[in-house]
Amino acid sequence: MVNKERFFNENGATLITVAVLIPVFILIAGIVTDIGGAMMAKEELCKACLIAAEESTKSIDIIKAQHEGVNHLTNDFADTIIDYFYRNISERENFKVIFLDYKVYDSLENPKYIEVVSRGSYSTGFLKLINIDSININADAIGRLKRLD
């Protein structure tokens, strides 16, 4: 005769539950790690855009500004954007900048704003398990030129 108490014993159920939940917890921790890394990369990209936009607004031809009374950007303001942008992006194995551009609002002779736009790609680690190889990150910032009044 079979002992019914032994047959319905639930001691093994805990082991099975733990065996199923451990990979789920590891996957959740990995997803949080990847998303957190992508958020930190976005923050760094936004900061680099902001600094580049603000510093580029200081690239004003002072002599023309004094004589004509309007802001006029120097010829090297684009180099200033690139220089300050890349000074504020740290090189990492899992993050790369894909795109960097700028737009001058109004005109080069009397600009009002300079917008810096960039895009990056963050390579994931754990999310590759569910077929997400990278996370695209976009950032932009606007630098406002002070008016000469």
Phi, psi and omega in degrees: 000140182274135178281113183293328180296320180289326183291324182261019179294135185257016180297326181283339182295324179296317179297318179293318178298314179296319180296327178281322185281332181300311177298326178295315178296321178295318178296317179296317177297321178294319178297316178298321178296314180295316180293321176297319177296320178294323178293322177294321177295322178295319179299318179293321178295317177297317179297317180296320177296317181296314180296317179297318179294316180294317181291328180291335178290347178272358181273065182252138175286102187297320182297313177296321180297320180290322183279320185262341179079015177229156175290141174218123182287145175287166182290340184260018181294329178293322176295325177297318179300310182297316182299308182290328178298307185285341173292333186255011174247122178273138180286128178226154182293327187258010179220133176219148177275128182262325191213139174215128179210170179217160176220133178259123179271136184088263179202168177291332181284331179211068184287151176253318182222153170234123179254131176249127183237137178215161178221141179226170179229125179256117179281127183273163176249294184283328182292346175296336178297332178250026172072029173248103185277329182208161177240123177278138183235131178243144178210150173208161179207151180240130173255132183258130177277137178288139182281144175266098182243000000 
